[in-house]
Amino acid sequence: MHILMTGGTGLIGTAACDALHAAGHKLTILTRRARPATIEATYITSLGECAERVDVVINLAGAGLADKRWSSAYKRQIVSSRVNLTRELVVWMSELEQPPKRLISASAIGYYGAADEQTFTEAAEVGTGFSAALCQSWEEAAGRAAAHGTQVSLLRFGVVLAREGGALGKMTQSFRLGVETWLGSGEQWLSWIHLEDAVSVIQHVLALECPAGVYNTVAPQPARHRELAREAGRQSQTRLKLGVPAFAARLMAGEMAEELLLSGQRVLPSQLLEDGFQFHYPNLKEALADLMPRKG
């Protein structure tokens, strides 16, 4: 198939491009900066440059939620890079003589808001807070493509763990110095997924004749932050354990710390499990053993 992808140079997008190219698909990547074509893909800087018929659109673009403190300006950038871009994408799709058959669009588990003990499946209602409102608007923008005959599937990504880039490196910076750390109480839930499985979910949805409308793109065994710290500490052979007080995290990251770092949600991939999807890394121990080979 000919696949148009946004966010194709990001963490998930880069890995997805490699996998989709290996599977024989033709890729066109929408980027902000001009890039020369490669064996894997052709790069464009505007949708008007895409002259060939597109079979599927995979929409992964968006400024990182945890990349910066949430100033008013950065919040606007987050919304623009997700919601506004998705709206523009859907308008472009609707104006094509033959709209793409399918749109696979990213969202996030922030849709559910934060909760200490509640468990969320795809059937759960939208939560409260900036992340929840953002995801709701983002999903609504993607959903409008259905009015033009395009099949829409939303992937609510959890925290994607990878060897390089993404959250894991930031969460384990101190571990390289022999210090095992966690934020706040460490009891907040972390709904995560290994990068390899995240890409496999995209391929899984792409291969289905009639995929579901929403997929929680998380591993089947969420963990608490202290569990991540404990397991990562085993891999890194840390010598000191040290919690970072909640007030220090709030001081450093403000509202973003409150929504993303000091709170979490227990999310289950019910639809993927119903589909019979097989995770390569269903639990945190196996995932970190792959991503953080044990020292010594």
ZADO-1210 file (C-alpha; in nm, 4 decimals, padded with zeros to 6 digits):
<atoms>
<atom x="00.0000" y="00.0000" z="00.0000" code="MET" pos="1"/>
<atom x="00.0945" y="00.3642" z="-00.0351" code="HIS" pos="2"/>
<atom x="00.1029" y="00.5079" z="00.3182" code="ILE" pos="3"/>
<atom x="00.1225" y="00.8755" z="00.4052" code="LEU" pos="4"/>
<atom x="00.2670" y="00.9259" z="00.7533" code="MET" pos="5"/>
<atom x="00.2965" y="01.2304" z="00.9770" code="THR" pos="6"/>
<atom x="00.5438" y="01.2175" z="01.2643" code="GLY" pos="7"/>
<atom x="00.7546" y="00.9766" z="01.0640" code="GLY" pos="8"/>
<atom x="01.0822" y="01.1142" z="01.2024" code="THR" pos="9"/>
<atom x="00.9839" y="01.0755" z="01.5695" code="GLY" pos="10"/>
<atom x="01.0487" y="00.7835" z="01.8038" code="LEU" pos="11"/>
<atom x="00.7539" y="00.5675" z="01.6986" code="ILE" pos="12"/>
<atom x="00.7448" y="00.6967" z="01.3418" code="GLY" pos="13"/>
<atom x="01.1066" y="00.6132" z="01.2630" code="THR" pos="14"/>
<atom x="01.0678" y="00.2565" z="01.3888" code="ALA" pos="15"/>
<atom x="00.7319" y="00.2209" z="01.2112" code="ALA" pos="16"/>
<atom x="00.8822" y="00.3414" z="00.8814" code="CYS" pos="17"/>
<atom x="01.1522" y="00.0760" z="00.8962" code="ASP" pos="18"/>
<atom x="00.8991" y="-00.1981" z="00.9684" code="ALA" pos="19"/>
<atom x="00.6470" y="-00.0864" z="00.7061" code="LEU" pos="20"/>
<atom x="00.9160" y="-00.0508" z="00.4400" code="HIS" pos="21"/>
<atom x="01.0405" y="-00.4005" z="00.5231" code="ALA" pos="22"/>
<atom x="00.6831" y="-00.5245" z="00.4785" code="ALA" pos="23"/>
<atom x="00.6781" y="-00.3861" z="00.1243" code="GLY" pos="24"/>
<atom x="00.4725" y="-00.0695" z="00.1674" code="HIS" pos="25"/>
<atom x="00.5502" y="00.2578" z="-00.0102" code="LYS" pos="26"/>
<atom x="00.5942" y="00.5495" z="00.2316" code="LEU" pos="27"/>
<atom x="00.5528" y="00.9235" z="00.1983" code="THR" pos="28"/>
<atom x="00.6448" y="01.1210" z="00.5123" code="ILE" pos="29"/>
<atom x="00.5137" y="01.4701" z="00.5872" code="LEU" pos="30"/>
<atom x="00.7839" y="01.6678" z="00.7731" code="THR" pos="31"/>
<atom x="00.8530" y="02.0292" z="00.8668" code="ARG" pos="32"/>
<atom x="01.2032" y="02.0257" z="00.7114" code="ARG" pos="33"/>
<atom x="01.2892" y="01.9199" z="00.3572" code="ALA" pos="34"/>
<atom x="01.4799" y="01.5924" z="00.3409" code="ARG" pos="35"/>
<atom x="01.6174" y="01.3933" z="00.0492" code="PRO" pos="36"/>
<atom x="01.4335" y="01.0732" z="-00.0393" code="ALA" pos="37"/>
<atom x="01.5746" y="00.7502" z="00.1019" code="THR" pos="38"/>
<atom x="01.5273" y="00.3826" z="00.0233" code="ILE" pos="39"/>
<atom x="01.2583" y="00.3719" z="00.2912" code="GLU" pos="40"/>
<atom x="01.0569" y="00.6840" z="00.2122" code="ALA" pos="41"/>
<atom x="00.9885" y="01.0019" z="00.0178" code="THR" pos="42"/>
<atom x="00.9672" y="01.3202" z="00.2269" code="TYR" pos="43"/>
<atom x="00.7326" y="01.6133" z="00.1634" code="ILE" pos="44"/>
<atom x="00.6837" y="01.9425" z="00.3490" code="THR" pos="45"/>
<atom x="00.3220" y="02.0066" z="00.2417" code="SER" pos="46"/>
<atom x="00.0259" y="01.7817" z="00.1675" code="LEU" pos="47"/>
<atom x="-00.0058" y="01.9392" z="-00.1775" code="GLY" pos="48"/>
<atom x="00.3201" y="01.7677" z="-00.2761" code="GLU" pos="49"/>
<atom x="00.1575" y="01.4246" z="-00.2400" code="CYS" pos="50"/>
<atom x="00.0493" y="01.3570" z="-00.5984" code="ALA" pos="51"/>
<atom x="-00.0088" y="00.9805" z="-00.5857" code="GLU" pos="52"/>
<atom x="-00.3203" y="00.8134" z="-00.4507" code="ARG" pos="53"/>
<atom x="-00.2877" y="00.7344" z="-00.0788" code="VAL" pos="54"/>
<atom x="-00.4314" y="00.4111" z="00.0590" code="ASP" pos="55"/>
<atom x="-00.3707" y="00.4702" z="00.4302" code="VAL" pos="56"/>
<atom x="-00.2787" y="00.7691" z="00.6459" code="VAL" pos="57"/>
<atom x="-00.0885" y="00.7089" z="00.9726" code="ILE" pos="58"/>
<atom x="-00.0971" y="01.0224" z="01.1856" code="ASN" pos="59"/>
<atom x="00.1706" y="01.0248" z="01.4579" code="LEU" pos="60"/>
<atom x="00.2744" y="01.3910" z="01.4664" code="ALA" pos="61"/>
<atom x="00.2833" y="01.5976" z="01.7828" code="GLY" pos="62"/>
<atom x="00.5137" y="01.7988" z="02.0078" code="ALA" pos="63"/>
<atom x="00.6241" y="01.5959" z="02.3094" code="GLY" pos="64"/>
<atom x="00.3969" y="01.6345" z="02.6130" code="LEU" pos="65"/>
<atom x="00.6813" y="01.5841" z="02.8592" code="ALA" pos="66"/>
<atom x="00.9507" y="01.7665" z="02.6623" code="ASP" pos="67"/>
<atom x="00.9055" y="02.1045" z="02.8312" code="LYS" pos="68"/>
<atom x="00.7322" y="02.2829" z="03.1160" code="ARG" pos="69"/>
<atom x="00.3716" y="02.3601" z="03.0174" code="TRP" pos="70"/>
<atom x="00.3832" y="02.7343" z="02.9580" code="SER" pos="71"/>
<atom x="00.0850" y="02.8887" z="02.7780" code="SER" pos="72"/>
<atom x="00.2949" y="02.9098" z="02.4609" code="ALA" pos="73"/>
<atom x="00.4016" y="02.5445" z="02.4791" code="TYR" pos="74"/>
<atom x="00.0458" y="02.4323" z="02.5422" code="LYS" pos="75"/>
<atom x="-00.0584" y="02.6135" z="02.2255" code="ARG" pos="76"/>
<atom x="00.2241" y="02.4387" z="02.0397" code="GLN" pos="77"/>
<atom x="00.1095" y="02.0995" z="02.1722" code="ILE" pos="78"/>
<atom x="-00.2484" y="02.1625" z="02.0586" code="VAL" pos="79"/>
<atom x="-00.1453" y="02.2990" z="01.7196" code="SER" pos="80"/>
<atom x="00.0904" y="02.0102" z="01.6464" code="SER" pos="81"/>
<atom x="-00.1801" y="01.7555" z="01.7227" code="ARG" pos="82"/>
<atom x="-00.5318" y="01.8920" z="01.6855" code="VAL" pos="83"/>
<atom x="-00.4769" y="02.1593" z="01.4205" code="ASN" pos="84"/>
<atom x="-00.2550" y="01.9366" z="01.2088" code="LEU" pos="85"/>
<atom x="-00.5081" y="01.6522" z="01.2272" code="THR" pos="86"/>
<atom x="-00.7866" y="01.8885" z="01.1194" code="ARG" pos="87"/>
<atom x="-00.5793" y="02.0038" z="00.8204" code="GLU" pos="88"/>
<atom x="-00.5015" y="01.6428" z="00.7353" code="LEU" pos="89"/>
<atom x="-00.8682" y="01.5382" z="00.7412" code="VAL" pos="90"/>
<atom x="-00.9723" y="01.8381" z="00.5280" code="VAL" pos="91"/>
<atom x="-00.7056" y="01.7443" z="00.2718" code="TRP" pos="92"/>
<atom x="-00.8222" y="01.3814" z="00.2731" code="MET" pos="93"/>
<atom x="-01.1843" y="01.4864" z="00.2208" code="SER" pos="94"/>
<atom x="-01.0939" y="01.6931" z="-00.0838" code="GLU" pos="95"/>
<atom x="-00.9229" y="01.4066" z="-00.2650" code="LEU" pos="96"/>
<atom x="-01.1075" y="01.2427" z="-00.5528" code="GLU" pos="97"/>
<atom x="-01.0540" y="00.9117" z="-00.3728" code="GLN" pos="98"/>
<atom x="-01.0049" y="00.9601" z="00.0037" code="PRO" pos="99"/>
<atom x="-00.7742" y="00.7100" z="00.1793" code="PRO" pos="100"/>
<atom x="-00.9432" y="00.3896" z="00.2888" code="LYS" pos="101"/>
<atom x="-00.8089" y="00.4155" z="00.6412" code="ARG" pos="102"/>
<atom x="-00.6770" y="00.6637" z="00.8951" code="LEU" pos="103"/>
<atom x="-00.4741" y="00.5296" z="01.1893" code="ILE" pos="104"/>
<atom x="-00.4347" y="00.8255" z="01.4231" code="SER" pos="105"/>
<atom x="-00.2384" y="00.8569" z="01.7444" code="ALA" pos="106"/>
<atom x="-00.3916" y="00.9636" z="02.0721" code="SER" pos="107"/>
<atom x="-00.2791" y="00.8980" z="02.4287" code="ALA" pos="108"/>
<atom x="-00.3992" y="00.7406" z="02.7507" code="ILE" pos="109"/>
<atom x="-00.4088" y="01.0906" z="02.8932" code="GLY" pos="110"/>
<atom x="-00.7621" y="01.0756" z="02.7491" code="TYR" pos="111"/>
<atom x="-00.8730" y="00.9037" z="03.0712" code="TYR" pos="112"/>
<atom x="-00.7270" y="01.1619" z="03.3091" code="GLY" pos="113"/>
<atom x="-00.5392" y="01.0596" z="03.6225" code="ALA" pos="114"/>
<atom x="-00.6656" y="00.8059" z="03.8769" code="ALA" pos="115"/>
<atom x="-00.5050" y="00.6299" z="04.1708" code="ASP" pos="116"/>
<atom x="-00.6803" y="00.2940" z="04.1518" code="GLU" pos="117"/>
<atom x="-00.9376" y="00.2963" z="03.8703" code="GLN" pos="118"/>
<atom x="-00.8740" y="00.0654" z="03.5750" code="THR" pos="119"/>
<atom x="-00.9456" y="00.1950" z="03.2246" code="PHE" pos="120"/>
<atom x="-01.0424" y="00.0022" z="02.9118" code="THR" pos="121"/>
<atom x="-01.1363" y="00.1530" z="02.5764" code="GLU" pos="122"/>
<atom x="-01.4969" y="00.1855" z="02.6977" code="ALA" pos="123"/>
<atom x="-01.4077" y="00.4344" z="02.9742" code="ALA" pos="124"/>
<atom x="-01.5250" y="00.7954" z="02.9575" code="GLU" pos="125"/>
<atom x="-01.2960" y="01.0913" z="02.8955" code="VAL" pos="126"/>
<atom x="-01.1315" y="01.2322" z="03.2078" code="GLY" pos="127"/>
<atom x="-01.0435" y="01.5842" z="03.3204" code="THR" pos="128"/>
<atom x="-00.7327" y="01.7992" z="03.2843" code="GLY" pos="129"/>
<atom x="-00.5299" y="01.9432" z="02.9982" code="PHE" pos="130"/>
<atom x="-00.4199" y="01.6021" z="02.8630" code="SER" pos="131"/>
<atom x="-00.7745" y="01.4648" z="02.8602" code="ALA" pos="132"/>
<atom x="-00.9161" y="01.7713" z="02.6840" code="ALA" pos="133"/>
<atom x="-00.6302" y="01.7620" z="02.4333" code="LEU" pos="134"/>
<atom x="-00.6847" y="01.3946" z="02.3511" code="CYS" pos="135"/>
<atom x="-01.0604" y="01.4402" z="02.3196" code="GLN" pos="136"/>
<atom x="-01.0156" y="01.7255" z="02.0683" code="SER" pos="137"/>
<atom x="-00.7442" y="01.5302" z="01.8868" code="TRP" pos="138"/>
<atom x="-00.9659" y="01.2234" z="01.8516" code="GLU" pos="139"/>
<atom x="-01.2669" y="01.4291" z="01.7437" code="GLU" pos="140"/>
<atom x="-01.0569" y="01.5901" z="01.4699" code="ALA" pos="141"/>
<atom x="-00.9466" y="01.2480" z="01.3400" code="ALA" pos="142"/>
<atom x="-01.2970" y="01.1057" z="01.3690" code="GLY" pos="143"/>
<atom x="-01.4320" y="01.3544" z="01.1157" code="ARG" pos="144"/>
<atom x="-01.2609" y="01.1547" z="00.8415" code="ALA" pos="145"/>
<atom x="-01.5299" y="00.8870" z="00.8835" code="ALA" pos="146"/>
<atom x="-01.7858" y="01.1224" z="00.7253" code="ALA" pos="147"/>
<atom x="-01.5946" y="01.0892" z="00.3984" code="HIS" pos="148"/>
<atom x="-01.5861" y="00.7103" z="00.3985" code="GLY" pos="149"/>
<atom x="-01.2469" y="00.6652" z="00.5673" code="THR" pos="150"/>
<atom x="-01.2194" y="00.3983" z="00.8353" code="GLN" pos="151"/>
<atom x="-01.0727" y="00.5561" z="01.1515" code="VAL" pos="152"/>
<atom x="-00.8779" y="00.3759" z="01.4257" code="SER" pos="153"/>
<atom x="-00.7398" y="00.5670" z="01.7243" code="LEU" pos="154"/>
<atom x="-00.4305" y="00.4409" z="01.9083" code="LEU" pos="155"/>
<atom x="-00.4193" y="00.5631" z="02.2671" code="ARG" pos="156"/>
<atom x="-00.0479" y="00.5260" z="02.3391" code="PHE" pos="157"/>
<atom x="00.0901" y="00.4756" z="02.6855" code="GLY" pos="158"/>
<atom x="00.4500" y="00.5610" z="02.7770" code="VAL" pos="159"/>
<atom x="00.6666" y="00.4153" z="02.4989" code="VAL" pos="160"/>
<atom x="00.9903" y="00.2596" z="02.6272" code="LEU" pos="161"/>
<atom x="01.2894" y="00.2439" z="02.3928" code="ALA" pos="162"/>
<atom x="01.6666" y="00.2013" z="02.4100" code="ARG" pos="163"/>
<atom x="01.7284" y="00.5534" z="02.2808" code="GLU" pos="164"/>
<atom x="01.4947" y="00.8505" z="02.2963" code="GLY" pos="165"/>
<atom x="01.1599" y="00.8620" z="02.4684" code="GLY" pos="166"/>
<atom x="01.0807" y="00.8417" z="02.8369" code="ALA" pos="167"/>
<atom x="01.3062" y="00.5627" z="02.9612" code="LEU" pos="168"/>
<atom x="01.6328" y="00.7505" z="02.9199" code="GLY" pos="169"/>
<atom x="01.4963" y="01.0521" z="03.1075" code="LYS" pos="170"/>
<atom x="01.3512" y="00.8363" z="03.3842" code="MET" pos="171"/>
<atom x="01.6775" y="00.6517" z="03.4409" code="THR" pos="172"/>
<atom x="01.9395" y="00.9256" z="03.4028" code="GLN" pos="173"/>
<atom x="02.0456" y="00.8980" z="03.7668" code="SER" pos="174"/>
<atom x="02.0710" y="00.5176" z="03.7392" code="PHE" pos="175"/>
<atom x="02.3860" y="00.5580" z="03.5300" code="ARG" pos="176"/>
<atom x="02.5425" y="00.7197" z="03.8363" code="LEU" pos="177"/>
<atom x="02.4364" y="00.4299" z="04.0566" code="GLY" pos="178"/>
<atom x="02.1309" y="00.6060" z="04.2058" code="VAL" pos="179"/>
<atom x="01.7848" y="00.4482" z="04.1804" code="GLU" pos="180"/>
<atom x="01.5194" y="00.7233" z="04.1869" code="THR" pos="181"/>
<atom x="01.1441" y="00.7671" z="04.1588" code="TRP" pos="182"/>
<atom x="00.9116" y="01.0666" z="04.1751" code="LEU" pos="183"/>
<atom x="00.6762" y="01.1391" z="04.4615" code="GLY" pos="184"/>
<atom x="00.5371" y="00.8316" z="04.6359" code="SER" pos="185"/>
<atom x="00.6278" y="00.6053" z="04.3456" code="GLY" pos="186"/>
<atom x="00.2860" y="00.4416" z="04.3819" code="GLU" pos="187"/>
<atom x="00.1401" y="00.6121" z="04.0733" code="GLN" pos="188"/>
<atom x="00.0569" y="00.3785" z="03.7861" code="TRP" pos="189"/>
<atom x="00.2645" y="00.3628" z="03.4689" code="LEU" pos="190"/>
<atom x="00.0886" y="00.2195" z="03.1643" code="SER" pos="191"/>
<atom x="00.3751" y="00.1516" z="02.9252" code="TRP" pos="192"/>
<atom x="00.4616" y="-00.0318" z="02.6025" code="ILE" pos="193"/>
<atom x="00.7890" y="-00.1472" z="02.4445" code="HIS" pos="194"/>
<atom x="00.8640" y="00.0366" z="02.1190" code="LEU" pos="195"/>
<atom x="00.8717" y="-00.2919" z="01.9268" code="GLU" pos="196"/>
<atom x="00.5200" y="-00.3739" z="02.0439" code="ASP" pos="197"/>
<atom x="00.3986" y="-00.0209" z="01.9667" code="ALA" pos="198"/>
<atom x="00.5074" y="-00.0666" z="01.6056" code="VAL" pos="199"/>
<atom x="00.3533" y="-00.4145" z="01.5968" code="SER" pos="200"/>
<atom x="00.0208" y="-00.2638" z="01.7046" code="VAL" pos="201"/>
<atom x="00.0300" y="-00.0274" z="01.4061" code="ILE" pos="202"/>
<atom x="00.1004" y="-00.3217" z="01.1765" code="GLN" pos="203"/>
<atom x="-00.1738" y="-00.5255" z="01.3444" code="HIS" pos="204"/>
<atom x="-00.4385" y="-00.2569" z="01.2910" code="VAL" pos="205"/>
<atom x="-00.3190" y="-00.2012" z="00.9355" code="LEU" pos="206"/>
<atom x="-00.3587" y="-00.5705" z="00.8538" code="ALA" pos="207"/>
<atom x="-00.7124" y="-00.6086" z="00.9904" code="LEU" pos="208"/>
<atom x="-01.0050" y="-00.5940" z="00.7508" code="GLU" pos="209"/>
<atom x="-01.2321" y="-00.4317" z="01.0112" code="CYS" pos="210"/>
<atom x="-01.0236" y="-00.2906" z="01.2988" code="PRO" pos="211"/>
<atom x="-01.1826" y="-00.1427" z="01.6089" code="ALA" pos="212"/>
<atom x="-01.2269" y="00.2306" z="01.6486" code="GLY" pos="213"/>
<atom x="-01.0032" y="00.2606" z="01.9571" code="VAL" pos="214"/>
<atom x="-00.7019" y="00.0646" z="02.0818" code="TYR" pos="215"/>
<atom x="-00.5291" y="00.1192" z="02.4146" code="ASN" pos="216"/>
<atom x="-00.1704" y="00.0816" z="02.2974" code="THR" pos="217"/>
<atom x="-00.0184" y="-00.0377" z="02.6236" code="VAL" pos="218"/>
<atom x="00.1303" y="-00.3596" z="02.7605" code="ALA" pos="219"/>
<atom x="-00.1113" y="-00.5914" z="02.9448" code="PRO" pos="220"/>
<atom x="00.0742" y="-00.5534" z="03.2755" code="GLN" pos="221"/>
<atom x="00.0941" y="-00.1891" z="03.3895" code="PRO" pos="222"/>
<atom x="00.3311" y="-00.1202" z="03.6777" code="ALA" pos="223"/>
<atom x="00.3809" y="00.1342" z="03.9502" code="ARG" pos="224"/>
<atom x="00.6715" y="00.3783" z="03.9225" code="HIS" pos="225"/>
<atom x="00.8496" y="00.2126" z="04.2144" code="ARG" pos="226"/>
<atom x="00.8360" y="-00.1184" z="04.0235" code="GLU" pos="227"/>
<atom x="01.0010" y="00.0461" z="03.7232" code="LEU" pos="228"/>
<atom x="01.2678" y="00.1963" z="03.9488" code="ALA" pos="229"/>
<atom x="01.3277" y="-00.1380" z="04.1225" code="ARG" pos="230"/>
<atom x="01.3590" y="-00.3340" z="03.7966" code="GLU" pos="231"/>
<atom x="01.5691" y="-00.0698" z="03.6231" code="ALA" pos="232"/>
<atom x="01.7884" y="-00.0603" z="03.9342" code="GLY" pos="233"/>
<atom x="01.8491" y="-00.4344" z="03.9054" code="ARG" pos="234"/>
<atom x="01.9560" y="-00.3925" z="03.5444" code="GLN" pos="235"/>
<atom x="02.1808" y="-00.0960" z="03.6271" code="SER" pos="236"/>
<atom x="02.3090" y="-00.2389" z="03.9555" code="GLN" pos="237"/>
<atom x="02.2439" y="00.0842" z="04.1453" code="THR" pos="238"/>
<atom x="02.3906" y="00.1320" z="04.4935" code="ARG" pos="239"/>
<atom x="02.1651" y="00.4059" z="04.6361" code="LEU" pos="240"/>
<atom x="01.7838" y="00.4434" z="04.6427" code="LYS" pos="241"/>
<atom x="01.6474" y="00.7959" z="04.6576" code="LEU" pos="242"/>
<atom x="01.2927" y="00.9269" z="04.6036" code="GLY" pos="243"/>
<atom x="01.2442" y="01.2738" z="04.4559" code="VAL" pos="244"/>
<atom x="00.9863" y="01.4617" z="04.6678" code="PRO" pos="245"/>
<atom x="00.6663" y="01.5668" z="04.4927" code="ALA" pos="246"/>
<atom x="00.7238" y="01.9358" z="04.5740" code="PHE" pos="247"/>
<atom x="01.0606" y="01.9239" z="04.3940" code="ALA" pos="248"/>
<atom x="00.8996" y="01.7752" z="04.0816" code="ALA" pos="249"/>
<atom x="00.6271" y="02.0434" z="04.0913" code="ARG" pos="250"/>
<atom x="00.8902" y="02.3122" z="04.1316" code="LEU" pos="251"/>
<atom x="01.0828" y="02.1836" z="03.8289" code="MET" pos="252"/>
<atom x="00.7954" y="02.0996" z="03.5921" code="ALA" pos="253"/>
<atom x="00.4797" y="02.2662" z="03.7261" code="GLY" pos="254"/>
<atom x="00.1448" y="02.1492" z="03.5862" code="GLU" pos="255"/>
<atom x="00.3134" y="01.8927" z="03.3629" code="MET" pos="256"/>
<atom x="00.4578" y="01.7206" z="03.6708" code="ALA" pos="257"/>
<atom x="00.1149" y="01.7049" z="03.8331" code="GLU" pos="258"/>
<atom x="-00.0536" y="01.5432" z="03.5305" code="GLU" pos="259"/>
<atom x="00.2226" y="01.3273" z="03.3853" code="LEU" pos="260"/>
<atom x="00.4842" y="01.2534" z="03.6497" code="LEU" pos="261"/>
<atom x="00.3180" y="01.2458" z="03.9911" code="LEU" pos="262"/>
<atom x="-00.0041" y="01.0816" z="03.8810" code="SER" pos="263"/>
<atom x="-00.0931" y="00.8095" z="03.6338" code="GLY" pos="264"/>
<atom x="-00.3587" y="00.5669" z="03.5272" code="GLN" pos="265"/>
<atom x="-00.3950" y="00.1896" z="03.5098" code="ARG" pos="266"/>
<atom x="-00.4887" y="00.1202" z="03.1465" code="VAL" pos="267"/>
<atom x="-00.5484" y="-00.2209" z="02.9913" code="LEU" pos="268"/>
<atom x="-00.5271" y="-00.3158" z="02.6188" code="PRO" pos="269"/>
<atom x="-00.8655" y="-00.4914" z="02.6177" code="SER" pos="270"/>
<atom x="-00.9280" y="-00.4544" z="02.2453" code="GLN" pos="271"/>
<atom x="-00.5838" y="-00.5842" z="02.1479" code="LEU" pos="272"/>
<atom x="-00.6272" y="-00.8846" z="02.3744" code="LEU" pos="273"/>
<atom x="-00.9712" y="-00.9471" z="02.2253" code="GLU" pos="274"/>
<atom x="-00.8121" y="-00.9368" z="01.8796" code="ASP" pos="275"/>
<atom x="-00.5609" y="-01.2007" z="01.9908" code="GLY" pos="276"/>
<atom x="-00.2643" y="-00.9641" z="01.9596" code="PHE" pos="277"/>
<atom x="00.0591" y="-01.1208" z="02.0902" code="GLN" pos="278"/>
<atom x="00.2907" y="-00.8913" z="02.2865" code="PHE" pos="279"/>
<atom x="00.6639" y="-00.9548" z="02.2550" code="HIS" pos="280"/>
<atom x="00.7175" y="-00.7822" z="02.5907" code="TYR" pos="281"/>
<atom x="00.4066" y="-00.8243" z="02.8089" code="PRO" pos="282"/>
<atom x="00.5773" y="-00.7428" z="03.1396" code="ASN" pos="283"/>
<atom x="00.8205" y="-00.4806" z="03.2597" code="LEU" pos="284"/>
<atom x="01.0968" y="-00.7230" z="03.3578" code="LYS" pos="285"/>
<atom x="01.1236" y="-00.8646" z="03.0045" code="GLU" pos="286"/>
<atom x="01.1007" y="-00.5200" z="02.8475" code="ALA" pos="287"/>
<atom x="01.3768" y="-00.3672" z="03.0616" code="LEU" pos="288"/>
<atom x="01.5978" y="-00.6750" z="03.0191" code="ALA" pos="289"/>
<atom x="01.5858" y="-00.6033" z="02.6458" code="ASP" pos="290"/>
<atom x="01.6159" y="-00.2260" z="02.6681" code="LEU" pos="291"/>
<atom x="01.8692" y="-00.2059" z="02.9540" code="MET" pos="292"/>
<atom x="02.1045" y="-00.5047" z="02.9277" code="PRO" pos="293"/>
<atom x="02.2369" y="-00.5914" z="03.2743" code="ARG" pos="294"/>
<atom x="02.5786" y="-00.4494" z="03.3596" code="LYS" pos="295"/>
<atom x="02.8673" y="-00.6583" z="03.4835" code="GLY" pos="296"/>
</atoms>
